[in-house]
Structures are given as structure tokens and as C-alpha cells.
Amino acid sequence: MKLKKAAIGMAMAALFAAPAYADSFVNGGFESGNTSGWTVGSSGDRSSILNPAMSPATFLPGGTGYNTNAPHSAIIASGTVDPNIGAALGTTVYSGNSSYRVEDTTFGGYASAISQTVSNYTEANIFFAWKAVLENGGHDQDESALMMLTLHDDTTNTTVISRIYNAGAGGGGVDTRFSTLGDFFYTADWQIEQLAIDSALSGHTFTLSVLAADCNPTGHTGYVYLDGFGSVTPPTSDVPEPTSLALMGIGLAGLMASRRRKQV
């Protein structure tokens, strides 16, 4: 009896001594059809702000560019075709049924941002996926359409992933991730980012932030599609649906049967 009591006591002690529950990203794939878990900024006027002074924090609640205008960003449903690039952009949802588009698809001199902070993160990885469309209106890099995406380690006050691109004249503000169509720079493929959480990063607090902005003179658009924030890479939306897989199976079975008949 004493041994049983001691074992129970040790188990209870281990339970209470266990590390606190590790937080994870909320609604990372936007599959609930809303932005629960995220901090979302209403669209703000960026016509007086040059790109070097732009940041997601400026257009999130509490920032100097934040206002109460109707938001230009929106949840995007699977099957949505980009109105500017069309089929050349490919899917606007990386996985599942929904993604999120930061800023709208028309010009207007606005900027929008979204962010989420997760504390005590102990999963093995952080993954997220994005696509961008930036219209090149011949402006220099300080005035052009812009995207900024950062993953910040708040515990050590360091930025661990940073993607900053603009549609400045000459294409100097983008890299090989981008293709061109008329006046647009765009990423035809989903860009998958990963941060491996090793022992030096485990338990830290991280903030994901994304900004998309039209050009400063207000005549050209910029926006970003987001999806797949979380600890594992979700299957892409290009994976065949069950019906397609079944049809492929039927076709392969027929081909094998035909080969067997020829061999007889």
C-alpha cells in the first residue's frame, strides 16, 4: 500500500512539474472562414509614407497608419482566380478551402497588415506559405507597391525570416521567385518558408507579420496571399482530389489488364 501511495505521489508530482502547454498558431490556414487568432489592421493611407518607413506595425492597431476604414483584406475561397494575373498565378489557396489576401486587388494608395504572436512555442518547425502580386508603375523603389513579411523572435528581439519586395522600375526590388506579366511582378508558385525550432529557439515567443501596400502615388496595386501557418507543412492544393485519384486508379487497372491480354 505504501508503495502504491508513493507511486501515485510521484506521478502527481511529475504531472505538476511538467512544462506548461505550448501554444500554437490559431487558425493558421484560415479554415474557420475568419481571422480568429490574428490581429488585423484596417486599410490605412500610405500615400505620405515612403517604403523605407513602412512596417506592418504602422498599419496594425496602435500604429500611426491604422484607421477604422473598412478593411481591404479578405478571406479567399478555394477556386478563386486572381483578377489581375488570372490562371498564370495558379491557386490562390495553398491548402484546404481558404487563404487570406492582404490588401485588395485594385490601386488606391493603401496598405494593410496582419500578425499573430505565439508564446512558448515548442513544436519542431514553423511553416507558412505566401504568394505576392506587385504592380510596377515605373516608380522608384521608395514609392512602388510593396510587400513585407517577417517572422520575429520576440524573446531575443531578432528577425529570423524577412521577405521584403517592391515593384520598383527595372525589377531591382524582386528576385527569381517572381515572374512578370505586363506591369506585374508575381510569384506563380507558393513560397514555402520554414524555421526549424532547435533547442536554442524552443519555448520562445514568435510574431508573424505581413504587410501589403499599393504604390505611394496611389495608382498601382500590391497584395499578398497567405496560408498554411503552423507546425507542419500541409498538403498542397495541387494534390489530386479523391475522385481524380479513383479515376487514375481505374485507368491504371485497365492498362494493366490490357497488357496481360496481349501477353496471353
C-alpha positions in Angstrom: 0.0 0.0 0.0 2.8 2.4 0.9 4.5 1.6 -2.4 1.2 2.4 -4.3 0.8 5.7 -2.5 4.5 6.6 -3.2 4.0 5.8 -6.9 0.8 7.9 -7.1 2.6 10.7 -5.3 5.5 10.6 -7.8 3.1 10.6 -10.7 1.2 13.6 -9.4 4.5 15.4 -8.8 5.6 14.7 -12.3 2.3 15.9 -13.7 2.5 19.3 -11.9 6.2 19.6 -12.7 5.6 19.1 -16.5 6.3 22.1 -18.7 3.4 24.5 -19.5 1.3 23.8 -22.5 3.0 25.0 -25.6 1.0 27.5 -27.7 0.4 27.0 -31.4 -0.8 29.2 -34.2 -4.6 29.8 -34.2 -6.5 29.3 -37.5 -3.2 29.2 -39.4 -4.9 28.1 -42.6 -7.9 30.4 -42.1 -10.1 27.3 -42.4 -12.7 28.7 -39.9 -13.6 31.3 -42.6 -12.4 34.2 -40.5 -9.3 35.7 -38.9 -9.7 34.3 -35.4 -6.4 34.3 -33.6 -4.9 37.1 -35.8 -4.5 40.8 -35.2 -5.8 42.5 -38.3 -5.3 46.2 -39.4 -7.9 48.1 -41.3 -6.6 49.5 -44.5 -4.6 52.7 -44.0 -3.5 55.6 -46.3 0.2 55.1 -47.3 0.3 58.0 -49.8 2.5 60.1 -47.5 4.8 57.2 -46.4 7.8 56.1 -48.5 8.9 52.4 -48.5 11.9 52.8 -46.1 9.5 54.0 -43.4 6.9 51.3 -44.0 6.4 48.4 -41.5 3.5 46.1 -40.6 3.3 47.7 -37.1 2.4 51.0 -38.7 -0.9 49.6 -40.0 -1.8 47.4 -37.1 -3.9 48.6 -34.2 -1.9 51.2 -32.3 0.2 52.1 -35.3 0.2 55.6 -36.8 -1.2 54.4 -40.1 -4.0 52.4 -38.6 -7.6 53.7 -39.0 -11.1 52.4 -38.8 -11.8 52.3 -42.6 -13.4 49.2 -44.0 -10.7 46.6 -44.4 -9.4 45.9 -47.9 -8.2 42.4 -47.0 -10.4 39.3 -47.1 -10.7 35.6 -46.7 -10.3 33.9 -50.1 -12.2 30.7 -51.0 -10.6 27.8 -52.9 -11.1 28.2 -56.6 -10.8 32.0 -56.6 -9.0 33.2 -59.7 -6.7 36.2 -59.3 -8.4 39.1 -61.2 -5.1 40.6 -62.4 -2.8 37.7 -63.2 -5.6 35.1 -63.9 -4.7 31.5 -64.3 -1.0 32.3 -64.6 -0.9 32.9 -60.8 -2.2 29.4 -60.2 -4.1 28.6 -57.0 -5.0 31.3 -54.5 -5.4 28.8 -51.7 -2.4 26.8 -50.7 -4.2 24.0 -48.8 -7.8 23.3 -47.7 -10.6 25.7 -48.5 -9.4 29.1 -47.5 -6.5 31.6 -47.5 -6.1 35.2 -46.7 -5.4 38.1 -49.1 -3.7 41.1 -47.5 -4.9 44.4 -49.2 -7.2 44.4 -52.2 -6.6 43.8 -55.9 -7.1 47.4 -57.1 -5.0 50.5 -56.8 -5.7 53.2 -54.2 -2.6 54.1 -52.2 -3.5 52.0 -49.2 -1.7 49.4 -47.0 -2.9 46.5 -44.9 -1.3 44.3 -42.3 -2.0 41.1 -40.3 0.0 39.5 -37.5 -0.1 36.8 -34.9 2.1 36.2 -31.8 2.6 32.7 -30.3 4.2 32.2 -26.9 6.2 29.2 -25.5 6.5 27.6 -29.0 8.0 24.1 -28.7 6.9 22.4 -32.0 9.7 21.3 -34.3 9.0 23.8 -37.1 7.2 26.9 -38.1 5.9 26.7 -41.7 3.9 29.3 -43.8 3.2 29.9 -47.4 2.7 33.1 -49.5 2.1 34.5 -52.9 2.6 38.1 -53.9 1.3 40.4 -56.8 3.1 43.7 -57.1 2.2 46.2 -59.9 5.1 48.1 -61.4 4.1 51.6 -62.4 7.5 52.9 -63.2 8.1 54.3 -59.8 11.4 54.0 -57.9 11.8 51.6 -55.1 10.9 54.1 -52.4 7.4 54.7 -53.9 6.4 51.4 -55.5 4.0 48.7 -54.5 5.5 46.7 -51.6 5.2 43.5 -49.5 6.9 42.9 -46.2 6.8 39.5 -44.4 8.7 38.9 -41.1 9.0 36.2 -38.5 10.4 37.8 -35.4 11.8 36.1 -32.3 10.4 38.4 -29.6 12.4 36.5 -26.9 15.8 37.5 -28.4 14.4 40.6 -30.4 15.8 39.2 -33.6 14.2 38.8 -37.1 14.6 35.2 -38.2 12.8 35.4 -41.5 12.4 38.5 -43.6 10.9 38.9 -47.1 10.8 42.4 -48.5 10.0 43.0 -52.1 8.9 46.0 -54.2 7.8 46.7 -57.7 10.3 49.4 -58.4 11.2 50.2 -62.0 13.8 47.9 -63.5 12.9 44.9 -61.3 15.6 45.5 -58.7 13.1 45.1 -55.9 12.3 41.4 -56.7 14.2 38.2 -57.1 14.0 35.0 -59.1 10.9 34.0 -57.1 8.9 36.4 -59.3 7.6 36.2 -62.9 6.3 39.2 -64.9 3.1 39.8 -66.8 2.7 43.2 -68.3 3.2 45.7 -65.4 3.0 43.0 -62.7 5.6 41.1 -60.8 4.1 37.9 -59.2 5.0 34.6 -57.7 3.4 31.8 -59.7 4.4 29.2 -57.1 3.6 29.2 -53.4 6.6 30.3 -51.5 7.1 27.9 -48.5 9.0 29.3 -45.6 10.3 27.1 -42.7 12.0 27.8 -39.4 13.4 24.8 -37.6 12.9 25.1 -33.9 16.1 23.8 -32.2 17.0 23.8 -28.5 18.1 27.4 -28.8 14.7 28.5 -30.0 12.3 26.2 -28.2 10.0 27.9 -25.9 10.5 31.3 -27.4 7.7 33.8 -28.4 7.4 34.5 -32.1 5.4 37.1 -34.1 4.5 36.6 -37.7 3.6 39.9 -39.5 2.7 40.6 -43.2 2.2 44.0 -44.9 1.0 44.6 -48.4 0.8 48.1 -49.9 -0.2 49.9 -53.1 2.3 52.4 -54.6 2.9 55.7 -52.8 1.5 57.9 -55.7 -1.7 55.7 -55.3 -2.0 54.4 -58.9 -0.8 50.8 -58.7 -1.7 47.8 -56.5 0.2 45.4 -54.3 -1.2 42.4 -52.3 -0.2 39.1 -50.7 -2.0 35.7 -50.3 -1.2 33.9 -47.0 -1.9 30.3 -46.0 -0.5 27.3 -44.1 0.8 28.9 -40.9 1.6 26.1 -38.4 4.0 23.4 -37.2 3.7 21.1 -40.2 3.6 21.5 -43.9 0.0 20.9 -45.1 -0.6 19.1 -48.4 -0.8 21.5 -51.3 -4.0 22.2 -53.1 -2.4 20.7 -56.3 -2.7 17.2 -54.8 -5.4 15.3 -56.8 -8.8 15.1 -55.2 -10.1 11.6 -54.2 -12.3 11.5 -57.3 -9.3 12.2 -59.5 -7.2 9.5 -57.7 -10.0 7.0 -58.2 -10.2 7.7 -61.9 -6.4 7.4 -62.2 -6.6 4.0 -60.4 -9.3 2.8 -62.8 -7.1 3.9 -65.8 -4.1 2.1 -64.4 -6.1 -1.1 -63.8 -7.4 -1.0 -67.4 -3.9 -0.5 -68.7 -2.5 -3.5 -66.7 -5.4 -5.7 -67.9 -4.7 -4.7 -71.5 -1.0 -5.7 -71.2 -1.9 -9.1 -69.6 -4.3 -9.8 -72.6 -1.5 -9.0 -75.1 0.9 -11.3 -73.3 -1.5 -14.3 -73.4 
